Amino acid sequence: MINVLIVEDDPMVAEFNKRFLSKLEGYGLVGIADTVSKATEVINTKKVDLILLDVYMPGQNGLDLLAEIRDKALEIDVILITAASEVDKIQTALHYGAIDYLIKPFEFERFKQALEKYKEKYKIFHEKENLDQTLIDQKLFKSAIQAQKEKKVLPKGLTESTLIVIVNAMKQMKSFTTDELAETTAISRVSVRKYLQFLVEIEVLEETLNYGIGRPVYHYTYKGNDESLKEYVD
């Protein structure tokens, strides 16, 4: 069991992270802390393998805690889950060994991806004494050749023909919501959402969350980054 500590000062976000974590096998929640000092108390009294860490908090921020963990050489891994998108903060997190960085708001699938990737590495380090080059290349570090090959393969469940339809429509619309694109392409909203997530990940679309009357709505803007698309569409 991988013991997880959530460090987040927003109760609603902390609850979302807790619920997301409960959906994944192999993880157990050891506590929720809304300040760095409370997080330190948990670390000093309980076994913690992984921290889901926010940056912006009252008093010391999350990066202060991350630096402290590294200074003390604690065997604790950290995934940042934060609204902090500044380059200097991301660089600092990487410098101190953060294993992933999720910018709010994020989807459960991105959360799941980060946690499953971590679990795979965790099992390797705790089940083996020595690693060969193949395992290192395939599971821990991706070679340049492997990365290039992976770039040209669409995520599971996506097809090139449907991607082309969606891309052509979004180039015409420029700015749209999921429902608007689904109506224009006559493709189900659920399917459209999968393609939009992919296009955001490869930086072809910009995603923003608009709050108004009723539920929040994701809005998308075409960025014109066609070079990324060329790796997936002939």
For each residue, the residues with C-beta under 8 A, 3 or more apart:
1: 26 27 28
2: 26 27 28 49 50 118 119 122
3: 28 30 46 47 48 49 50
4: 21 27 28 29 30 48 49 50 51 52
5: 29 30 31 32 33 39 42 43 46 48 50 51 52
6: 14 17 18 21 29 31 32 33 51 52
7: 32 33 34 36 39 51 52 53 54 57 62 65
8: 13 14 17 32 33 34 52 53 54 57 81
9: 14 34 35 54 56 57 58
10: 13 14 54
11: 14 15 34
12: 15 16
13: 8 10 16 17 54 81 104
14: 6 8 9 10 11 17 18 32 34
15: 11 12 18 19
16: 12 13 19 20
17: 6 8 13 14 20 21 52 81 111
18: 6 14 15 21 22 29 32
19: 15 16 22 23
20: 16 17 23 24 108 111 112
21: 4 6 17 18 24 27 29 52 115
22: 18 19 29
23: 19 20 108 112
24: 20 21 27 112 115 116 119
25:
26: 1 2 119
27: 1 2 4 21 24 50 115 119
28: 1 2 3 4
29: 4 5 6 18 21 22 32
30: 3 4 5 42 46 47 48
31: 5 6 42 46
32: 5 6 7 8 14 18 29
33: 5 6 7 8 36 38 39 41 42
34: 7 8 9 11 14 38 57
35: 9 38 39 57 58 59 60
36: 7 33 39 40 57 59 60 61 62 64 65
37: 40 41 59 60
38: 33 34 35 41 42
39: 5 7 33 35 36 42 43 51 65
40: 36 37 43 44 65 68
41: 33 37 38 44 45
42: 5 30 31 33 38 39 45 46 48
43: 5 39 40 46 48 69 74 76
44: 40 41
45: 41 42
46: 3 5 30 31 42 43
47: 3 30
48: 3 4 5 30 42 43 51 76
49: 2 3 4 75 76 77 122
50: 2 3 4 5 27 76 77 78 79 118
51: 4 5 6 7 39 48 65 69 76 77 78 79
52: 4 5 6 7 8 17 21 79 81
53: 7 8 62 65 66 78 79 80 81 82 98
54: 7 8 9 10 13 57 62 80 81 82
55: 61 62 63 80 82 83 84 89 93
56: 9 61 62 82 83 84
57: 7 8 9 34 35 36 54 60 61 62
58: 9 35
59: 35 36 37
60: 35 36 37 57 64 65
61: 36 55 56 57 64 65
62: 7 36 53 54 55 56 57 65 66 80 82
63: 55 66 67 89 92 93 96
64: 36 60 61 67 68
65: 7 36 39 40 51 53 60 61 62 68 69
66: 53 62 63 69 70 78 93 96 97 98
67: 63 64 70 71 96
68: 40 64 65 71 72
69: 43 51 65 66 72 74 76 78 96
70: 66 67 73 74 96 97
71: 67 68
72: 68 69
73: 70
74: 43 69 70
75: 49
76: 43 48 49 50 51 69
77: 49 50 51 97 99 118 122
78: 50 51 53 66 69 93 96 97 98 99
79: 50 51 52 53 98 99 100 101 102 114 115 118
80: 53 54 55 62 84 93 98 100 101 102
81: 8 13 17 52 53 54 102 104 106 111
82: 53 54 55 56 62 89 101 102 103 104
83: 55 56 103 104
84: 55 56 80 89 90 103
85: 89 90 103
86: 89 90
87: 90 91
88: 91 92
89: 55 63 82 84 85 86 92 93
90: 84 85 86 87 93 94 101
91: 87 88 94 95
92: 63 88 89 95 96
93: 55 63 66 78 80 89 90 96 98 101
94: 90 91 97 98 101
95: 91 92
96: 63 66 67 69 70 78 92 93
97: 66 70 77 78 94
98: 53 66 78 79 80 93 94 101
99: 77 78 79 118 121
100: 79 80 114 117 118
101: 79 80 82 90 93 94 98
102: 79 80 81 82 106 110 111 114
103: 82 83 84 85 106
104: 13 81 82 83
105: 209
106: 81 102 103 110 111
107: 110 111 197
108: 20 23 111 112
109: 112 113 197
110: 102 106 107 113 114
111: 17 20 81 102 106 107 108 114 115
112: 20 23 24 108 109 115 116
113: 109 110 116 117
114: 79 100 102 110 111 117 118
115: 21 24 27 79 111 112 118 119
116: 24 112 113 119 120
117: 100 113 114 120 121
118: 2 50 77 79 99 100 114 115 121 122
119: 2 24 26 27 115 116 122 123
120: 116 117 123 124 139
121: 99 117 118 124 125 139 140
122: 2 49 77 118 119 125 126
123: 119 120 126 127
124: 120 121 127 128 131 135 139 140
125: 121 122 128
126: 122 123
127: 123 124
128: 124 125 131 135
129:
130:
131: 124 128 135 136 140
132: 135 136
133: 136 137
134: 137 138
135: 124 128 131 132 138 139 140
136: 131 132 133 139 140 141
137: 133 134 140 141 142 143 146
138: 134 135 142 146
139: 120 121 124 135 136
140: 121 124 131 135 136 137
141: 136 137
142: 137 138 146 147 150
143: 137 146 147
144: 147 148
145: 148 149
146: 137 138 142 143 149 150
147: 142 143 144 150 151
148: 144 145 151 152
149: 145 146 152 153
150: 142 146 147 153
151: 147 148 231 232
152: 148 149 231 232
153: 149 150
154: 158 159 160 163 198 232
155: 158 194 198
156:
157: 194
158: 154 155 162 163 194 195 198
159: 154 162 163
160: 154 163 164 232 233 234
161: 164 165
162: 158 159 165 166 187 191 195
163: 154 158 159 160 166 167 195 198 232 233
164: 160 161 167 168 233
165: 161 162 168 169 185 187
166: 162 163 169 170 181 185 187 192 195 196 199
167: 163 164 170 171 199 204 229 233
168: 164 165 171 172
169: 165 166 172 173 181 184 185
170: 166 167 173 174 176 181 199 205 220 222
171: 167 168 174 222
172: 168 169
173: 169 170 176 180 181 184 222
174: 170 171 221 222
175: 219 220 221 222
176: 170 173 180 181 184 219 220
177: 180 181 217 218 219 220
178: 181 182 189 192 193 196 218 220
179: 182 183 189
180: 173 176 177 183 184
181: 166 169 170 173 176 177 178 184 185 187 192 196 220
182: 178 179 185 186 187 188 189 192
183: 179 180 186
184: 169 173 176 180 181
185: 165 166 169 181 182 192
186: 182 183
187: 162 165 166 181 182 191 192
188: 182 191 192
189: 178 179 182 192 193
190: 193 194
191: 162 187 188 194 195
192: 166 178 181 182 185 187 188 189 195 196
193: 178 189 190 196 197
194: 155 157 158 190 191 197 198
195: 158 162 163 166 191 192 198 199
196: 166 178 181 192 193 199 200 205 207 218 220
197: 107 109 193 194 200 201
198: 154 155 158 163 194 195 201 202
199: 166 167 170 195 196 202 204 205 220
200: 196 197 203 204 205 206 207 220
201: 197 198
202: 198 199 225 228 229 232
203: 200 223 225 228
204: 167 199 200 222 223 225 226 228 229
205: 170 196 199 200 220 221 222 223
206: 200 220 221 223
207: 196 200 218 219 220
208: 218 219 220 221
209: 105 216 217 218 219
210: 216 217 218 219
211: 216
212: 216 217
213:
214:
215:
216: 209 210 211 212
217: 177 209 210 212
218: 177 178 196 207 208 209 210
219: 175 176 177 207 208 209 210
220: 170 175 176 177 178 181 196 199 200 205 206 207 208
221: 174 175 205 206 208
222: 170 171 173 174 175 204 205
223: 203 204 205 206
224:
225: 202 203 204 228 229
226: 204 229 230
227: 230 231
228: 202 203 204 225 231 232
229: 167 202 204 225 226 232 233
230: 226 227 233
231: 151 152 227 228
232: 151 152 154 160 163 202 228 229
233: 160 163 164 167 229 230
234: 160
